[in-house]
Amino acid sequence: MADAGIVLLLHSHMPYVRRNGDWPVGEEWLLEAWAESYLPIWRIIEELTAGALPGKLALTMTPVLAEQLRDGYLEERLDGYLKNKIDQTLQEMDRLGNMGDEPRRKLASFFGAFYRDLLRDFEERFRGRMLKVLAEGMDAGVLEVLASAATHGHLPTLGSTRSRMAQIEIGLESYRRCFGRDPRGFWLPECAYTPEIDAALTAFSPPLSYVILDFYATGSPPGEAPTWLPQRLGSTPLLALIRDEVAHDLVWTMWGYPAGGDYREYNKRDVEGHGFQYWRITSGFTPLDEKDIYHPENAVTLAKADARDFAAKMRSRKEAVSVPELPADAHTLVLAAYDTELMGHWWREGPVWLHEVLRLLAGETMLPGDLAEGFNARDVSTISPAMTAWSVDGSFSVWVNQGTRDIWEHTYSTEEDFASRLPSASMGGEKNRALIQAARELLLVEASDWSFLISRDTAAGYARDRFASHLARYREAIAMFERGKIDADLLSELEDTDNIFPWLDLRYWK
């Protein structure tokens, strides 16, 4: 009999923000997540690789994020961002000291030390090596990185199989260039699936052997499927590994661990200073203006206690989902999947919690690809949801609704326009260079981020502006292609602004 394997999976994604706005929305999003989530988690990955921390971890890395994490311009921006944060903490210490506010002055000093440590680690260990650290973790067998679609396009809602396949194939090529190997797993953007994408997924299996689905997918006909058993996905040869609802509820709900009273309150910022967050959650019912002061040492104590509770509950969950009839190499699974940016950015103490969870679960964590290898898609039951996604109702309403109708209409017409140009495209020359830049802009038009932000009313204006800007740049590039006359300065400006996938060519749409 095989035990259930526990899979800890962090989904890493940020929209393309390079040279497309700064503050309060734009590059600042990426820089905050890089500082507060990626660098602390990369430290954990280094410990796993060196054997200093037991356990195994899985990480999705969307191509659009991977390309930005190895971009020299953005590395310079992060260096400047961290130095600016350090300067701001010094100013805060003076300001708060003059006010006689010793508790917040001490916190400003604490934050200063935090950013100094990050700057040191970035300059000495991670600059130019963000993706190399992940490759080293994979080489050591303690990390698995999943691939994803090029710009996190919402695959079922794209206009054609050709568009879906381009998103997937470009994502796989980016993965190979970043990590020097093929991926085993694929993260469906937004965990969005309908049977219409089976053909596109089948075309890339192998190398792909599994995808991730949300637990909402299990409620589809012909009957409710267990989340702890891999299922064959529709008509594909792929396995679907399914998020565990118990693991979800422990963390990813309004009453989950991150809501603990001693944790740093994200939503209250000191607007009279530099926007630092000096307060703790206190309780979920405490108004923002009544929050108590934050005590980092108490938050660390709580994070370790919550990690112990999580580890105990995951062991109980393992026992509940073990299947005695399975052979020794065919493990059931408890898949605990969360956004990487929750760890550190939203939930400041998340990396402490994660580190402790990995230590406590030690030999009980598995890599999803290893677990999937114990099953053959031909020999398991099939799951084929009519529609499913990572959302509260399992539908696509977060991305496709009356408020985003125009976004999708423009996306479809742009996909069709681009496809109509391909027969007259050559494989070289300046004219073709303009069409390749149009292809980059099309990929950015297809990103799921814009419709998500509009629907959630989170920076909706920025999202609409970004969508419109990529649409306009697409049209500028197409106009050059059509005229057969290149405006070298304009094309260079477009390429410098949106330089994602510099190796891109047109064969991905042929």
C-alpha positions in Angstrom: 0.0 0.0 0.0 1.3 3.5 -0.9 0.8 6.5 1.3 -0.7 9.7 -0.1 1.9 12.2 -1.3 1.7 15.8 -0.2 2.4 18.3 -3.0 3.2 21.9 -2.1 2.8 24.0 -5.2 3.2 27.7 -5.6 1.8 29.4 -8.7 4.1 32.2 -9.9 2.6 34.8 -12.3 2.8 38.5 -12.9 1.5 40.4 -15.9 3.9 42.0 -18.4 4.7 45.3 -16.8 8.2 46.1 -18.2 8.2 49.7 -19.4 4.5 49.8 -19.1 3.8 52.1 -16.2 5.4 52.4 -12.8 3.5 53.5 -9.7 0.9 52.9 -8.3 0.4 50.3 -11.0 2.9 48.9 -13.4 6.4 47.9 -12.7 5.9 48.5 -9.0 3.7 45.4 -8.9 6.6 43.2 -10.1 9.2 44.9 -7.9 7.1 44.4 -4.7 6.5 40.8 -5.5 10.2 40.2 -6.4 11.3 41.8 -3.1 8.7 40.4 -0.7 7.9 37.0 -2.3 10.4 35.8 -4.8 13.6 36.6 -3.0 12.5 35.1 0.3 11.2 31.9 -1.5 14.3 31.6 -3.6 16.3 31.5 -0.3 14.1 28.5 0.7 14.8 26.9 -2.7 18.5 27.3 -2.1 18.2 25.7 1.3 16.3 22.7 -0.2 19.0 22.4 -3.0 21.8 22.4 -0.5 20.1 19.9 1.7 19.9 22.3 4.6 16.2 22.1 4.6 14.4 18.8 3.9 11.4 18.4 1.7 10.3 19.1 -1.9 8.5 22.0 -3.6 6.8 22.6 -6.9 6.6 26.0 -8.5 4.8 27.2 -11.6 6.7 29.9 -13.5 4.7 31.6 -16.3 6.8 32.5 -19.3 5.8 36.1 -19.1 7.2 36.2 -15.5 10.3 34.2 -16.3 11.2 36.6 -19.1 10.9 39.5 -16.8 13.0 37.9 -14.0 16.0 37.6 -16.3 15.6 41.1 -17.9 18.6 43.4 -17.2 16.6 46.5 -17.2 14.2 45.1 -14.5 17.1 43.9 -12.5 18.4 47.4 -12.4 14.9 48.6 -11.4 14.8 46.1 -8.5 18.3 47.2 -7.3 17.1 50.8 -7.3 13.8 49.9 -5.6 15.5 48.1 -2.7 17.9 51.0 -2.2 15.0 53.4 -2.2 13.2 51.4 0.4 16.3 51.4 2.6 16.5 55.2 2.3 12.8 55.5 3.1 13.2 53.5 6.3 16.0 55.9 7.4 13.7 58.9 6.8 10.9 57.1 8.7 13.2 56.5 11.7 13.9 60.3 11.8 10.3 61.3 11.3 8.9 58.9 13.9 11.7 59.5 16.3 10.9 63.2 16.2 7.3 62.4 16.9 8.2 60.3 19.9 6.6 57.2 18.3 9.1 54.6 19.5 7.1 51.5 18.5 6.8 52.6 14.9 10.4 53.9 14.8 11.6 50.4 15.8 9.5 48.9 13.1 11.0 51.2 10.5 14.4 50.0 11.7 13.2 46.4 11.4 12.0 47.0 7.8 15.3 48.7 7.0 17.2 45.6 8.1 14.8 43.5 6.0 15.4 45.4 2.8 19.2 45.6 3.4 19.3 41.8 3.7 17.3 41.5 0.5 19.6 43.9 -1.3 22.7 41.9 -0.2 21.2 38.6 -1.2 20.1 40.0 -4.6 23.5 41.5 -5.4 25.5 38.5 -4.1 23.3 35.5 -4.9 20.4 36.1 -7.2 21.2 38.9 -9.7 21.4 37.2 -13.1 20.6 33.9 -11.4 16.9 33.9 -10.7 16.2 31.1 -13.2 19.5 29.4 -12.6 18.6 28.8 -8.9 15.4 27.0 -10.1 17.4 24.9 -12.5 19.8 23.9 -9.7 16.8 22.9 -7.5 15.5 20.7 -10.3 18.9 19.2 -10.8 19.0 18.3 -7.1 15.6 16.6 -7.4 14.0 18.9 -4.7 12.1 21.3 -7.0 9.8 20.9 -10.0 9.0 23.9 -12.2 5.8 23.7 -14.3 5.4 25.4 -17.6 2.5 27.5 -18.7 1.1 29.5 -21.6 3.2 32.3 -23.1 1.4 35.3 -21.7 -1.1 33.5 -19.4 -3.8 33.6 -22.1 -7.2 32.2 -21.0 -6.9 29.3 -23.3 -10.6 28.1 -23.7 -11.7 31.6 -24.5 -9.1 32.4 -27.2 -10.5 32.4 -30.7 -9.0 29.4 -32.3 -7.0 26.2 -31.7 -4.1 27.9 -33.6 -4.0 30.7 -31.0 -4.1 28.2 -28.1 -1.4 26.1 -29.6 0.8 29.2 -30.2 0.4 30.2 -26.5 1.3 26.7 -25.4 4.2 26.1 -27.8 5.8 29.5 -27.2 5.5 28.8 -23.4 7.2 25.5 -23.8 10.0 27.0 -25.9 10.5 29.7 -23.3 10.7 27.0 -20.6 13.4 25.1 -22.6 15.4 28.3 -23.1 15.1 29.2 -19.4 15.8 25.8 -17.8 17.5 23.6 -20.5 15.0 20.8 -20.4 11.4 19.8 -21.2 8.7 20.3 -18.5 6.6 17.5 -17.2 3.7 19.5 -16.0 1.7 22.4 -17.4 -0.3 25.1 -15.5 -3.5 25.9 -17.3 -3.8 29.7 -16.9 -6.5 30.4 -14.3 -6.9 26.5 -14.1 -9.4 27.2 -17.0 -10.5 24.1 -19.0 -13.1 23.1 -21.5 -12.9 20.0 -23.8 -12.3 22.5 -26.7 -8.7 22.8 -25.6 -8.0 19.0 -25.7 -6.6 19.1 -29.2 -4.1 21.8 -28.3 -3.0 20.0 -25.2 -2.7 16.6 -26.9 -0.3 18.1 -29.5 2.2 18.6 -26.7 2.0 15.4 -24.9 4.8 14.3 -24.7 6.6 16.1 -23.2 3.7 17.2 -21.0 2.3 14.5 -18.8 -0.1 16.3 -16.4 -2.0 19.6 -15.8 -3.5 21.1 -12.6 -7.2 21.5 -12.1 -9.1 23.2 -9.4 -11.3 21.1 -7.1 -14.4 22.7 -8.6 -13.7 20.5 -11.6 -14.6 17.4 -9.7 -18.3 18.2 -9.5 -18.9 17.8 -13.2 -20.8 14.9 -14.7 -20.7 11.9 -14.9 -20.2 12.1 -11.1 -18.1 13.7 -8.5 -14.5 12.6 -8.9 -12.0 12.3 -6.0 -9.5 15.1 -5.8 -6.8 12.8 -4.5 -6.7 10.5 -7.5 -5.1 11.6 -10.8 -7.7 11.5 -13.6 -7.4 11.3 -17.3 -8.2 14.7 -18.8 -10.9 14.5 -21.4 -9.7 13.0 -24.7 -6.0 13.8 -24.0 -3.3 11.5 -22.8 -2.6 13.9 -19.9 -3.4 13.4 -16.3 -5.2 16.0 -14.2 -3.9 16.5 -10.7 -6.5 18.3 -8.6 -6.2 20.9 -5.9 -7.3 19.7 -2.4 -10.2 21.6 -1.0 -9.1 21.0 2.7 -5.6 22.5 2.0 -7.3 25.4 0.1 -9.6 26.2 3.0 -6.8 26.2 5.6 -5.0 29.0 3.8 -6.9 30.5 0.9 -10.1 31.7 2.6 -11.0 34.7 4.7 -10.7 32.6 7.9 -7.5 30.9 6.8 -4.1 31.2 8.5 -3.2 34.6 6.9 -6.1 36.2 8.8 -4.4 35.6 12.2 -4.5 38.6 14.5 -0.7 38.9 15.0 0.1 39.0 11.3 1.0 42.2 9.5 -2.1 44.1 8.2 -1.6 44.5 4.5 -4.4 47.0 3.9 -3.4 49.8 6.3 -0.5 52.0 5.2 1.0 55.1 6.8 0.0 57.6 4.2 1.7 60.4 6.2 5.0 58.7 5.7 6.2 56.4 2.9 3.3 53.9 3.1 4.9 51.4 5.4 2.5 48.9 7.1 3.1 49.3 10.9 0.0 47.5 12.1 -1.2 43.9 12.8 -4.5 42.5 11.7 -5.7 42.4 15.3 -9.0 40.8 14.2 -11.1 40.5 11.1 -13.6 42.8 12.6 -11.3 45.5 13.8 -11.7 48.8 11.7 -8.5 49.9 10.0 -8.2 53.0 12.2 -8.2 50.8 15.3 -5.6 48.3 14.4 -2.9 47.5 17.0 0.8 47.9 16.4 2.6 45.1 14.6 5.1 42.9 16.6 7.2 40.8 14.1 8.3 38.4 16.8 4.7 37.5 17.7 3.9 37.0 14.0 6.8 34.6 13.6 5.6 32.6 16.6 2.1 32.4 15.1 3.5 31.4 11.7 5.3 28.5 13.2 2.2 27.5 15.2 0.1 27.6 12.1 2.7 25.5 10.3 2.4 22.9 12.9 -1.3 22.9 12.6 -1.1 22.7 8.8 1.3 19.8 9.0 -0.9 17.8 11.4 -4.0 18.4 9.3 -2.1 17.4 6.1 -1.1 14.1 7.8 -4.7 13.5 8.8 -5.7 14.3 5.2 -3.2 11.8 3.9 -4.7 9.0 6.0 -8.2 9.9 4.9 -7.3 9.7 1.2 -5.0 6.7 1.1 -6.2 3.8 -1.1 -5.0 0.4 0.1 -5.6 -1.2 -3.3 -3.0 1.0 -5.1 0.5 -0.4 -5.9 3.4 1.0 -4.0 4.5 3.4 -6.7 1.0 4.8 -7.3 0.4 7.4 -4.6 -2.8 9.3 -4.0 -2.1 13.0 -3.5 -3.0 16.0 -1.4 -2.3 19.0 -3.6 -1.9 22.2 -1.7 -1.6 25.0 -4.3 -1.4 28.7 -3.6 -0.2 31.9 -5.3 3.5 32.5 -4.8 2.7 36.2 -4.3 0.6 35.3 -1.2 3.8 34.2 0.5 5.5 37.4 1.6 3.7 40.1 -0.3 0.1 39.7 0.9 1.0 37.5 3.9 4.2 38.9 5.1 4.9 35.8 7.3 4.1 33.3 4.5 7.7 32.4 3.8 8.3 31.6 7.5 5.2 29.4 7.5 6.3 27.7 4.3 9.8 27.1 5.6 8.4 25.5 8.7 5.9 23.4 6.8 8.7 22.0 4.6 10.8 21.2 7.7 7.9 19.5 9.5 6.6 17.4 6.6 10.2 16.6 5.5 10.1 13.2 3.7 6.3 13.4 3.1 6.4 16.0 0.3 6.6 14.8 -3.3 7.0 16.4 -6.7 3.9 16.3 -8.8 5.7 14.8 -11.8 7.1 11.9 -9.7 3.6 11.3 -8.4 2.1 11.4 -11.9 4.6 8.8 -13.1 2.9 6.2 -10.9 -0.2 6.3 -13.1 -1.1 5.7 -16.7 -3.8 7.9 -18.1 -5.2 4.9 -20.0 -5.8 3.1 -16.7 -7.6 5.7 -14.6 -11.0 7.3 -14.8 -11.7 10.3 -17.0 -12.6 13.8 -15.9 -13.9 16.1 -18.6 -15.6 19.2 -17.1 -17.8 21.2 -19.5 -16.2 24.3 -18.0 -14.0 24.8 -14.9 -11.6 27.4 -13.6 -10.0 28.7 -10.3 -12.9 30.8 -9.2 -15.8 30.8 -6.8 -18.4 29.3 -9.1 -16.2 27.3 -11.5 -17.4 29.3 -14.5 -15.5 31.8 -16.6 -17.5 34.8 -15.3 -14.4 36.5 -13.8 -12.9 36.8 -17.3 -15.9 36.7 -19.7 -18.8 39.0 -18.8 -20.6 42.1 -20.1 -17.9 44.4 -18.8 -15.2 42.6 -20.8 -17.2 41.9 -23.9 -15.4 44.6 -25.9 -12.0 43.2 -24.8 -12.8 39.8 -26.3 -14.3 41.2 -29.4 -11.0 43.1 -30.1 -9.0 40.0 -29.2 -10.8 37.8 -31.7 -10.6 40.4 -34.5 -6.9 40.8 -33.9 -6.3 37.1 -33.9 -8.1 36.8 -37.2 -6.3 39.8 -38.7 -2.9 38.3 -37.7 -3.8 34.9 -39.2 -4.7 36.6 -42.5 -1.2 38.1 -42.8 0.6 34.9 -42.5 0.3 33.6 -46.1 2.1 36.7 -47.4 4.9 36.6 -44.7 8.4 35.6 -45.5 10.9 34.2 -43.0 13.3 37.1 -43.0 13.8 40.8 -43.7 12.8 44.1 -42.1 9.2 43.7 -43.2 9.0 40.4 -41.5 10.5 41.9 -38.4 7.4 44.2 -38.1 5.1 41.2 -38.3 7.0 39.4 -35.5 6.6 42.5 -33.3 2.9 42.4 -34.1 2.9 38.8 -32.9 4.4 39.9 -29.6 1.7 42.5 -29.2 -1.0 39.9 -30.1 0.3 37.6 -27.3 0.1 40.5 -24.8 -3.4 41.4 -26.0 -4.4 37.7 -25.3 -3.2 37.9 -21.6 -5.9 37.0 -19.1 -4.7 39.7 -16.7 -6.6 42.5 -18.4 -10.1 41.0 -18.3 -9.4 39.7 -14.7 -8.4 43.2 -13.5 -11.4 44.8 -15.2 -13.9 42.3 -13.7 -12.4 42.6 -10.2 -12.3 46.4 -10.6 -8.6 46.2 -9.5 -6.7 48.8 -11.5 -9.4 48.5 -14.1 -8.4 51.7 -15.8 -4.8 50.6 -16.0 -5.9 47.2 -17.5 -8.0 48.9 -20.2 -5.1 51.3 -21.0 -2.7 48.4 -21.2 -5.0 46.4 -23.5 -5.6 49.5 -25.7 -1.8 50.2 -25.9 -0.9 46.7 -27.1 -3.7 46.9 -29.6 -2.4 50.2 -30.9 1.1 48.9 -31.1 -0.1 45.8 -32.9 -1.8 48.1 -35.5 1.4 50.2 -35.9 3.5 47.2 -36.5 0.9 45.8 -39.0 0.8 49.1 -40.8 4.5 49.0 -41.4 4.2 45.4 -42.6 1.4 46.3 -45.0 3.2 49.3 -46.5 6.4 47.3 -46.8 8.2 50.4 -45.5 9.7 50.3 -42.1 9.9 53.2 -39.7 13.1 52.0 -38.1 12.9 54.4 -35.1 9.3 53.4 -34.3 9.9 49.7 -34.7 12.9 49.9 -32.5 10.8 51.7 -29.9 8.1 49.1 -30.0 10.7 46.3 -29.7 12.4 48.0 -26.8 9.1 48.6 -24.9 7.6 45.1 -25.5 10.7 42.9 -25.9 9.2 39.7 -24.6 10.4 36.5 -26.4 13.3 38.1 -28.4 13.7 34.8 -30.2 10.1 34.7 -31.5 9.3 33.8 -35.1 6.2 33.1 -37.1 6.4 29.3 -37.2 4.4 29.1 -34.0 1.3 30.2 -35.9 1.9 28.3 -39.1 
